[in-house]
Amino acid sequence: MTEDMSPAERYAAAKVRAAEQATALAPFRELYDFDLDPYQVEACQALEAGKGVLVAAPTGSGKTIVGEFAVHLALAQGRKCFYTTPIKALSNQKFQDLVKRYGPDKVGLLTGDNSVNGEAPVIVMTTEVLRNMLYAGSQSLTGLGYVVMDEVHYLSDRFRGAVWEEVIIHLPASVTLVSLSATVSNAEEFGDWLDTVRGDTEVIVSEHRPVPLWQHVLAGRRIYDLFEERDGATGGRREVNPDLERLARMENSRPTFGRDKRRGRNLREADRERERRQRARIWTPSRPEVIDRLDNEGLLPAITFIFSRAGCEAAVQQCLHSGLRLNDTEAREKVRRIVEARTAGIPDDDLHVLGYFEWLEGLERGIAAHHAGMLPTFKEVVEELFVKGLVKAVFATETLALGINMPARSVVLEKLVKWNGEQHADITPGEYTQLTGRAGRRGIDIEGHAVVLWQRGMNPGALAGLAGTRTYPLRSSFKPSYNMAVNLVAQFGRHRSRELLEMSFAQFQADRSVVGITRQVQRNEEGLDGYREAMVCHLGDFEEYSRLRRELKDRETELAKQGAVQRRSAAAAALEKLRPGDVIHVPTGKYAGLALVLDPGMPSGRTNGHRGMDAQDGPRPLVLTAERQVKRLASMDFPVPVTALDRMRIPRSFNARSPQSRRDLASALRTKAGHLVPSRHRKPRAEAADDREIARLRKDIRAHPCHGCDEREDHARWAERYHRLRRDTHQLERRIEGRTNTIARTFDRICALLTELDYLEGDTVTDEGRRLGRLYGELDLLASECLRDGVWEGLGPAELAACASALVYEARQADDAVAPKLPAGKARDALAEMVHIWGRLDALEEEHKISQAEGVGQREPDLGFAWAAYRWASGFGLDEVLGEADMPAGDFVRWCKQLVDVLGQIAAAAPAEGTVARSARKAMDGVLRGVVAYSSVG
């Protein structure tokens, strides 16, 4: 209080207040009805001082205020500010927020397929849009003073992360960069890199959550705290709740009944009753029970994360079938009014196809799903209703954690394991933090709650470790691309481009890691000296003796591999003899048992976008199993040669896609061949005893002086350790060599390939190269080659849409059992030619050592969306297209929007006088209609 201050103190405080009033920060603070946090003030002061800033803070802590201050400064200084976000939904939301504050005249939006007031002083855009503007030298960059990169930790994304680094490296030096990130453990390292490439950058890290987050476990009817606070204060030492540890021990020590027949019946019944009581305490409640429990505890609204779209939809249905209702009559009426207003433009026929009425019933009860398979309009409605408190329980996939601002009072995690694209794996501490960070609404809740459902075998200690690790490292995913290469060379020449790429965060991290690896090599060298001394034998050179033993072991391993190759060759030769209608027995694996050959699958090169028909892989017969599954098999499914047991006629009407057809034919297969027994084959084996090399090595080993040493095996153990450490040291040395200038070496290889294809001539970009510079995406070079070779000339709009879809579409799960349906005529021929061109590029990339496994190069075009794109662009209705596409409406809309984007690129890059540009523009109109155009989200 000022009355308690001395006159000198009051004078000093008045001077501080006067100085603050003279800053741009003072009027900005008055825009908010709450005081800024210390880290927000620190970041804003650094910005006003002319420094760039990196702000790393937890989800929901208000770090976007720093970005909004950059907007405030730009407008006050008469300069421009670009506010970038990783996804279009976030761009739309931030656009609406800024329009409310500054008015529609001062704020614009650019998201690739949405353009609003593009010359405004403040523009919200996706990061890719800014990258494209930088490469094109857009006039809109004139007067740019600030760039805000929201969610800059997307830089780790293996598919899109490179875009963030491209922007950071190529922004003019006069632009002040504001980087907003989730809490990462290496913020200082990232800040050091920003300081190197952008100049003076202040790193501000805040671990503080404005809304405290409490961690819980729900087991049975009880919600347990995960941690028990010690030392009598919330800031004290946290240990795992002993009640949870007792539950885990109790579950692991459940008695097994009926083993001891001498025990009396009454005792066994008492044991069973005790187990029933235990189970009542630790069972995993159903989804409706979880929501009901949270409701009773006052913990709604809640987001339950389920790592599957089908699981989200099933959860809603389970809640509806249970009779769960979270809304009263008044709320239900509000929901219906909002939903009807937001979906008024969608025809009734389409609403029926989209499952509108079932969706509406859930919303009226306050329950909804949220995932990428939903129509964007439906997702937007769920978000709006949730924020307004009219939907209180949302079942969502993890994409919501990376999406728009949709905080809840509670977050529920059903499981701590998710499918990562290759296997089921435990979620990481970073993922746990990202998901649970949604809990706790600033200004509404005084605390947030993360609830994990008890699962059998749960380890409370491991969960505590997951919850206690608040940060995760930021790792670069930067890789050069063909488009990037021609754009860089066009602007800077090859030498300067190479230097720019060496400034990437990826190379910065690689160079730093080399220091630690070098130290490890030095330590290993010291260890090798010790092992070499320990294996010294007084009878002779033990290192030489050890080498002979290793050579013998390697030769034996080689022969074993040769035997495996012989068995595979025999299996492949047997597969080549199969014909449609042969009944065979699959000896091992997932599809073991009787099977009927539908197609022998003889190798004839890649067709229809499938890699499974490589000649080097041998035949891949398409079979129908006795369990009604249609799958392609390979030689690896047959450890012994296969022979036909019988033959069956395959009906002409058989359709592999029809469940009824599969059921009928599988039944006939079991009836005709169920009694057949496969013949036995002896596996061929490689005879090591007859191998001259092995005989020589064994003789040399027995004749070596060290062979008779009493301490031979002790020496051998030291020799083995020496060998392993020397091998590890060589690998470390190769890593050092491989990590030095890795990005630049990849760039050199890309430039060499582009030079061979006449896209580059030294430091000059050819006309073909300039066209490539206008094509963005994974298959930029394939698209450019198709334009150059005239593959798409003469195609109609729908046919071109089918072909362009192969440039963007990727199936969620690989399935090469049944070839995708394709349009006939010119479109089919063009698609086949695209696959042929890709094969040529693939061989060229291999020749230039450009590896797809490292995220560089052209993946194979996927033709799985071509038929749906063709039908939709031809004007067919949503019910007809979705009925054949076998994909959710949200996926269909997303792929169509990406298709529109790539068609726009083709229209811009194709020769103006040809037919392709005209067809591309018409195809865009044909695709961007109806359900694809309903959503306001870009």
N, C-alpha and C positions, 0 to 999 in steps of 0.2 A: 504494500500500500504506500502511495506517495507521501501520506502524512507521517509515516514512520521514517522517511528518509531525511538525511541532513540536507541543507540548502545546496551543497556541492553535488550530492547524489541526485537531487531533483534536477539540477541544471544539466548534469551529464545525461540523465534519462531523456530530458527534453531534446537535447541535441541528437540523440539516437533516433527519437521519433521523427524529428524534422528531416534527418538524413533519409529515413525510410520513406517518408512521404514524397521525397524527390525522385524516387526510383519508379520504374515501370511496374515493379512487383506490387507496390502499395495499392494502386487502383485495381489490379488483377485480383488481389486477395479479397477485395470487397465484393467480388462477383459471387462468392461462396458464402453460405450461411453457417459454415464451420471453419475453424482455424486450421491452417495447413500444418501438416506434420513437419518435424525438424528436417527430415531428409528431403521433403518436397521443397522447403524453403532453401536448403543448401543447393539443390540442383537448379532451382530457378535463379538464384543469385549467380551461380557459375555461368548460366546461359546469358544473363544480362551483362556479365563481365566479358562476353565474347568467346567463351570456351564452348567446345562441344561437351556433351555429357553422355555417360552410360549410367542408366538407373536400373539396378537389379533389385527387385522387391517382390514379395509374395503376391499371388493372385488376390485381387480384391483390396489391395492396400492403397489404391488411388494413384499409381504412378502415371496414369494418363494425364493427370493434372499438369505434369511437367511438359508433356506434349502440347497441351492446350495453352500453356504459357508461351511456347514457341510461336503458336498462331497469334497470340496477343502481341508479341514483340514484332512480328512481321508486319501486322496491320499498322502498329504504331509507327514503324519506321518506313512505311510505304513500300514494303518489299513483299515478295510472295512466300508462301509456305505450302509445301506438299506434305500431306499426312498419309503415310502408306500403312497398309494393313495386309496380313497374309491371305485373307479370304474375303470374298465379295460380300458375305453377310456382315462381317465386321465393318467393311467400308460403308455399306448402307447405313448401319447403325450410327457410326461416327458422323457421317454426313448429316443425318437427321439431328444429332446433338448440336453440331456446329451451326446448322441453319437456325435452330431455335435461339442460339445466342447472338449470332452476327447477322442473320437475315439471309434470304435467298440470293441477293445480289452479290454477296461477298464470298459465297461458298459454292464450289462445284464438285462434281463427281465423275470419275473415269474408272470404269471397271472392265474395259475390253468390249463388252456388248451394251454398256450403259454410258451415256455421255450427257451430263447436265451442266450447263454453264461452264464449259471447259476453259474459258479465259478468265475465270474469277481469280482474285488474289490468293484465295485459300482453296486448294483442291485436294479432295480425299481420293485415294486411288489404291489399287493393288500394286504390290511391289513390282510385278512383271510389267505393268504399264510404264512405270518410271524407268525401268531398265530399257525398254524399247524406245522411249523418248531420248534417253542418253545416247543410244547407238544411232538414232536417226538425226541427232543434232537438232531436236525440235526447238522452234522459236519460243515455245512456252517456257523454256528454261531461262529466258531472259528475265533478269530481275529477281531470280530465285535466291532467297536469303536463308531459309531454314528447310530442312527435311526431317520429319519425324518418322522413325522406323519402329512402329509398334510391334510387339511380339518378335523382337529381333532374334530370339532364341530359335526361331524357325530356321535359322542358318544351319542348324544341325539336320534338317530334313533331307533325307538322301535323294529325294526326287526333285525338290525345288530349292533347296538351301543355297545352291550356287548363285541364285539371282540376288540374294542379299549381299553377298560379297562383291558381285559385279557392280552393284549400285554404290556400295561404300567406296570401292576403289576408283570408280570413274566419275563420281560427282566432282564438279569444279571445286577448287580449293577455297573459293570465296563463300561456299555454302557451309553453314553450321549444322552439324549432325546431332540429332537427339535420338539416342538408342534406348528403347524401353524393353527390358527383359524380365522374365521370371527369375527367381533366385537361383543362380548357378554357382557352383563351387569354385570356378576359375574366372570369376568376373575380373579380377586384377589382370590375369593373362590376356583376356579379351580387350580390356582397357589399354594394356600396353600396346597391343596390335593397333587399336584405333589411334592411339597417340602417334604411332609410327606412320600410318598411312594418311591420317586426317589432320595431324597437328594436335595442339594442346587440348586434351580431353580429360575431364574430371570424372572419376569413377565414384559413384555414390551407391552403397550397398545398404539395404535395410532388411533385417531379419524379422522385424516387428510386424505382427499382424494386428491391425486396428481392432479386429473382432477375434478374441481368443478362440482357438479351436480345441475342442475336447474330443478325445479318442475313446471309442466304446467298442464292446463286443456284445452282440445280441445272441444269447443262447437260451433256447426254450422261451419262457415268458419273462426272462429277466435281462435287463440291459446292464452290463458290467462296465465299469471304468477300466480302460486298458492299463493305465498307470495309477500307482498309488503315490501321492505326494509325501515326501519325507521332510524332516527338519522343520515341520510346522509351518511351512509357507509354500505358496504356489510356485515360487521361484526356486524352491529347494530341489534336492536330489529326487529324481523320478525313478521308481522301480516298478517292475511288472506287478500287477495286482495279484496277490497270492491266491485269491479265490479262483482266478483263471488258471493258474498253475495247478491248483487242486483238481479243477475240472479235467484238465488234460491228463493228469495222473489217473484219475478215476476212469476215464474213458479207456486208457491204455491197459488198465488192470481189471477189466470186466471179467467175472468168472465164466468159465465154460461148463455147462451143466451136463449131467448124464454120463460122465466118464467113470465115476466111482460108484459101482453098483452096490457097494456095501453101505453107502450113505442112505439114510432113511428118506421116505417120500416127503415127510413133513419138512425136513431140512432143505430138500431141493425146492419145495414150494416157497420156503422162506427166502432162499437165495433169489428165486425168480421175482419175488415181490420187491426185494431190495434193488434188483437190476431195473425193474420197471420204474421205481422211484428215481434211480440215477438217470435213466433215459429221459424221464420227464423234465429233468433239469437241463439236459444238454442237447436236446433235439434241435434241428434246424427248422425254424418256423417257415410256413408257406409265405408266398408273396403277399396275399391279402392279409395274413396275420401280421406280417411285418408292418405294413402300412397302418393297420388298425392299432398296433402297439405304439407306433410313433405318434399317431393322432391322440391317443390317450395320454401320452407323455408331453404333449404340446410341442412336438418336434417337426411338425409340418409347416411349410411345404418342404418336400424332400425330392432329391434326384437319386434314383437307384441306378447304378451303373451295371449293365449286363453286357458282356462282350460278344453279343450276337444280336443281329436284327430280329431273327425269328424269336429269340428269347424275349426281346422287348415287346413284340406283338403278343406273344403267349402270356406274358405277365398281365397285360391289360385285359385280355380275355378271362384270365383266372380271377382277376378282381371283379369283373362284371358278373361272372357266374356265381361268385360268392355273395353277391348282393351288396357289396361295399358301396356306400354313398358318402361323399365328402362335401357335397354342396347342398344347400337348402333350396327351396323353391325359387327365391329371389335370385340367387346366384345362377341357377339353371337358366332362368329367363335371360339374364345378362349374357350368358355364354351363347345361347341360341341367337340372340340379336347380333352379337359380334361375328359369330361364325357365318351367319347368313349374309351379312354385309361384305365380309371378306371373300366369300365364294360366289357372289352374285353373278360374276361374269363367266362362270363355268357351266356349260350346258348340262342338263339333267342326265343325259345319256353318259357323259363322261364321269359325272359324280357317282353314278351307279357302278361304273367300272372301277373307280378308285376306292370303293368301299366307304363312301362318305357317311352313310347312315350309321354304320357300326362305329366309325370314328367319332361322330357327333355324340352318340350315346355315352361313350367314355368321357368326352369333354364335359358333358352336362353333369356327370357324376364327379368331375374333378380329377379325372385320371387320363393319362395320355402316354403315348410312346413318342420317342424323338430319335431318328436315325437317318442315315444318308439315303436309305431306300424309300423314304417318304417324298411325296410331292413337295417342292419347296414352299408352295402356298400353305400347305398343311403344317409344315414345320414352323413357318412364321406365325400362324395362328396359335399354335401350342406355346410358342415363346411369349406372345403378347398376353395370352390368358394366364400364363404362369407368373409373369411379372405383375399382373393385376391381382393376383391371388385367387383367380377363379379356377385354375388347375393347381392342385395341391400335391399330386404325386405323379412324377414323370419317370418313366423307365427309358433310359438312354444308353446308347453306345458311347465309347470313350471319345468320339469325335466332338461331343458336346463340350468336353473339358477344354478343347482347343478353340471353341467357337465363340459365340457372342456372349455378351454380358447377361447371364441368366443365373444369378446366385440364388441359393436356397438356404433355409435354416439348417437342414441336415443333408448329408450325403451318405448313401448306403452302398457298400461294396458287397456283392453276393459272393464273389470268389476272388482270390488273389492270383489266379492263373488266367492267362489269355493266349489266344492264338496269334503269333507274331508274323504270320505269313509262311512260316516253315514248320513250326512245331508249337505245342503248348508250352509256355514258359512262364515262370513267376514274373509278376509285374515288378518293375524296377522302383527304387526309392523316388526317382524323378517322376515316374508315372503316378505313383501313389500321391505324391505331393500335388501334382497337377489335378488329379481327380478330386481329392478331398479339399483342395483350395476353393472349390465352389461353395463350401459351407460357411455360412455367416454373412448376413447382409448388412453392410455398413450403414448406419443410420436407422436400421430397423431392429436388428438382433444385437443383444449384448454379448452373445457367444454363439459359435457355430459348433456343429456336432458331426463327427465322422463315425459311422457305425459299420462295423464289419460283421457279417453273419458267421456264426460258428460253423465250421466244417469239420467233418471227421478227420482226425489226424492233425488238427491245427496246433501249431507251436506258438504259444503266446509270446515267447521270447523273440522269435523270428519276426512276428508282427510288430513288436515294440521296436526292433531294429529298423524295420521298414518305415514306421511312423516317425521314428526319431531322427532319421536322415533327411533333413529338410531340403538339401540341395543336390544337384547333379551337374556333371561337367558339360560344358558347351564344346562340341566337337565339330570341326568343319567338315562339310560334305562337298567341298568345291571340286569341280572337274571341268576342264575345258570342253567345249563342244564345237561342232563345225560352224554353226551360226556365229558363236562367240569369236571364233578365229577370224572369219572374214570381216566381221565388224571391227575387231581390234586392228587388224592389219590396214583396213581402209582408213582408220583414224590416225594410227600411230606408226605404222610400219612394223615389220616383224621384230626387229631388235628391241624397240621400245615396248612392244606388246609383250615380249618375253619378260622384260623387266617388270612390267605391271603385274603379270601373273605370279612372278616370284614374290610379289608383295601380298599375296592372298593369305588369309588366316590359316588355310591348310598348310602352306609352306612354312609359315611362322611357327605353327605347332610342331611340324616335322623337324625343323631345324633345332628347336628347343629340345625335343626328345632325343636328338642325336647326342647331345651333351651327356645325358644320363646313360645312354647305351655305351658310349665310349668309356665311361667310368666302369661299367660292368665288364667290358672287354679287358680292361686293365686288371680288375680283380680276378677274372678268369685266368689270365696269364700267370698270375701268382699261384693260383690253385693248380694249374697244369705242372708248374715246376715241382710242387709238392708231390703230386701223384706220380710224376716221372721218377722221382727219387724213391718213392715207396715201392715201385714195381721192379726195381733193379734186382737182377738175379746173378749170383756168382758163377753160374754155369754157362751163361751166354746172353745174347741180346733178346730180352723178353719182349721188347716192342715188336721185333720181327716175328717172334713166335705167336704173339697175340694177333698180328696181322694175318698169319696163316689160318688161325682159328676163325677169324672173322670171314675170310674168303671162303672157307668151307661152309660156314653158316649161310652166307649170301648165296652160294651155289645151290645149296639144298632148297633155299627159299625160291630161287629162280625156277628150279625144276618143278616145285609144287605149283607155281604160277602157270608154268607151261601145261601141266596136267589140267588145270582149271580151264585154260584156253582151249585145249583139245576137247574137253567136255562141252564147252559152249559151241565149238565148231560142229561137233556131232549133233548137238541139239538143233542148231540152225539148219544143218543139212536136212534133218528130219522134218523141220517145219516147212521147208521148201516143197516137200512132197504133198502137203495137205491140200485138199480141195473143198469147196463149199459143200456142206452136207456130211463131212466126216465127223464121226463121234470120237472124241478123244478123252483122255483122262489127264487132268492137270495134277501133277504129283505133290506139289507143295505150294505154300504161299496163301495169300488172302482168298484166292479163287480156286483152291484145291477141290478136286472132284470132277464129275462129268461135265463136259462142255461140247457144244455143237459149233463147228466152224461155219461162220456166215460169210467170211471173206478171208482168203489166205494172207492178204496184206503183204504182197510181194513188194520189195523196195523198188521205187521208181522215181526217186528224188522227192523233194518236198512238194506237197500239193495241198491246196486249200488252207494254207497257213499253218500247217502242222509240221513240227520237227520229227514226229514219230516215224516218218517213212524214210529216214536216212538209209542209204544203201549199206553203210558201214554197220548199222544196227541189225541187219538181217531182216527176215520176215517178221511182221507184227500182226498175226492173225486176229481178226475180230471174231469173238466168240459169244455165244449165249450160254451162260452157266445154268446148272439145274436149279439155281436159286433165283432165276429170272433176271440176272444182271448181264448187260451187254458191255464188254470191256475188250480193249486191245491187250494182248499178251506179248511177251518178248522172250528171247532165248533164255534170259535169266530165270524165267518161271519154269524152265524145264532142265533140271540138273542132269536128267538122263534123256536120251532121244525119245520122241513121242511117235507112236504109231496109231493109225486109225483102228479103232475097235469095231466099228460098224459104220453104216451110212444111213442117212435119213433124207427125205425130201423136204426142202424148205418151201413152204407155200409162196406163190407169187405175191399174194396179198400181205405177206409179212412186213411189218413196219417196226423197225427197231426203236422208234420213239414212242410207240403205243404200248402202254402197260398191259392192255388186254392181249395184244399180239404176243408179247414176251411171255405172259402167263400161260397162254395156250401151247406155245411151242415148247416151253420148258417142261410142261406137264407131259407132252408127247415124248420128250427126250427121256424123262424119268421112267415112263412106261416101257419104252422100247429098249433102253440100255441100262436100266438100273441094276440088272443082275450081272453085267459084264465085269470081269476082273482084269485089270491091266497086266500085261506081261512084265516080267522082271528083267532089268538090264543091269549088267555089271558095269560099274564105273571104270573107265580106263584110268590107269595110273602111270605116272612117270617112274621108271625104275632107277632110283639113285645108285643102286649097287652096280649097274652096268655103265655108269657114267665115268669116262676116263679121267675127267678133270677132278671129280670127287676122289677117285682112287689115288691120283697123284698127290692131292692135298693131304689126304690121310697118311700117305707114306711119308711126306715131308714133315708132317707134324710129329709122327712117331720117331723120326730120325733126328729131330732137332734136340740140341743139348738140354734145353730148358724142360723138355718133356719128362725127364727123369728127376726133376727137382722135387724135394719133399714139400716145399712151400709153394708148389706150382699154382694151386687153386687160390691161395692168398694173393700171390702176384697177379693172378688172372682177374681177381676182383678189383684190384687197384688199376689194372690195365683197362678194364671195362669202364671204370669211372673216368679214367684219363680220356678214353675214346669218346664217351658221351659228352664230357665237358669241352673237348676239342671241337666236336661236331656243333655243339651249342654256340661256341665262340665264333666259328665260321659263319653260322647263321646270323649272329649279331653283326659281324663285319659286313655281310651282304645287306643287312637292314640299313646300316649306316650308308653304304653305297647307294642303296635304293631310295633312301629318303632325301638325299641331297639333290636339289634341283628337279624333283619328281614332276612337279606341275609343268615346268618349262620343257622337260623332255617329252611329256605327253603332247604339249602344244607343238613341238617340233615334228612329232610323228603325224599329227593331224594336218599340219601345213604341208608335209611331204605328200600325203595322200591327196590333199586338195590341189596341189601343184600337178600331180599326175593326171588328175581329172580336169585340168585347165580352169580351175576356179581361182587359182593364184598364179602370178608370174613374178616371183621375187617379192618385192614390196608393193606390187600392183595387184589390185583386185579386178578380175575380168568382169565382163557383163554377166556371165553366168554366176560369178561370185557375188555380184551385187544382188542378183535375184535370190541367192541362198541367204543373204543377209536380211531378207524380208520374211523368211520362213522360220518360225520358232517352234520348238517342240522336240520330242525324242527322235522323231524320224524326219528331221529337217533335210538331211542330205538325200534321203529316199524321195521325198516330195520334189526336191529340186531336180533330181535325175529323171523323175517321171515327166516333169514339165519339159525338160530338155529333149527327151526322147519322143515327146508327143503322145505319150501313153493315153492321155485323157482327151485328146482332140476328137471331136465328133460325138462325144457322149452327151446325152440329155441331162437335165438337172438331177433327176432321181438317180441316174446311173453314176454321175459324178459324186453324189452324196454317198452312195454305197462304197465307192473307191476311197473317198476321203475318210470315211469312218475307220478304215484299217490303219490310218495314221495316228488315231487317238485312242481307239478302244483297246482295253486289255481286260480279258476275262478275270473275274475274281478268283476262280479256281481253274487250274489247267485240266482240261478233259478232252482227250483226243480220241475217245471211243467212237464218236459219230461225227463225221465231217459237217461243218456248218452249211446250212442251206444258202445258196447264192442266187442272185438274179441271173437270168439267162442272157445269151447274146453278147453284145458289146461289153456290158459291165463284167460279165464272167471272164471274158478274154483280157480285159484291162486288169482285173484283179490278179489273174494268173501272171501277167507280165510284171506287175508290181512285185510279186513274190520272186520272180526270176531276177529282177534287178536287185532286189535285196540280197539274193544269194551271191550275186556278183560283188556287191559291196561288202558282204560278210567275208568273202575270200580275200578281198583287197585289205580289209581291216586286219585280218589275220596276218597277211604278208607284212603289214606295217606295224605289227605288234600293238594294235589298238584293241584293248580288252573290254568286252561288254561286262565281264565279271567285276571290273573296277568302276563300272558306271559310265564308261565312255563308249561311244559307238552306237550302232543302230540295232535295236531289237527287231525281231521278226514281226512283220505286220500281222495283226490279228483280224481275221475276217469274220469273227463271230457276231458283229453288229451290222454287217453289210445288208442282210436281208431286211432287218427292221428299219434301217435307215432308208433303204430303197422304197419300201412300202409307205413309210411315213411321208417321205418327200413326194411320193406319187399321189398323196391325198387320201390314203385309206384312214379309216376311223381308229380311234384309240383302242377300242375293244378288240378290233381285228389285229392290230399290230402287237399289242401287249399279249394277246392270246397266244401268238406264235413266238414272241421274243423270250418268254420265260424269264422275265426279270421284273423287279419292283418298279413302280411308276417313277420313284425318285431317281433310281439309277438310269432309267430311260431318259428322263429329262436332263440329267447331268451330262450323259453322253451326247445328247442332241445339242446341248449348249456348247460343249467342246467342239462338236462337229461344225456348228455355225462359226465358231472362232477360226478353225482351220480353213473353212471355205472362204472366209474373208481374207485370210492370208494368201490363199491360192488366187483369188480374184485380183489382189493387189500385185502379186508377183508374176502372173501369167501375161504373155504378150497381149497388148490391147486389141490387136487386129484378129486374134484367133477366137475360137469358139469357147475355150476353157473359161476365160474370165466371165463371159456372158452366162454360161451355164452355172458357174459358181455363184454368181449373184442371184440367179433364179433359184438355185438350190437352197441358198440361205433363206429366201422367202418361204420356200416349201417346207423347210424344217422348223423355222421359227414361227409356229402357228399353234393355235389351240392350247393344249396342256403345257407345251414348252414355253409359250409366251405368257402364261397366267402369272407366274411368280414375279414379284417386283425385285427379288434378290437376283443379282446378276450371276 
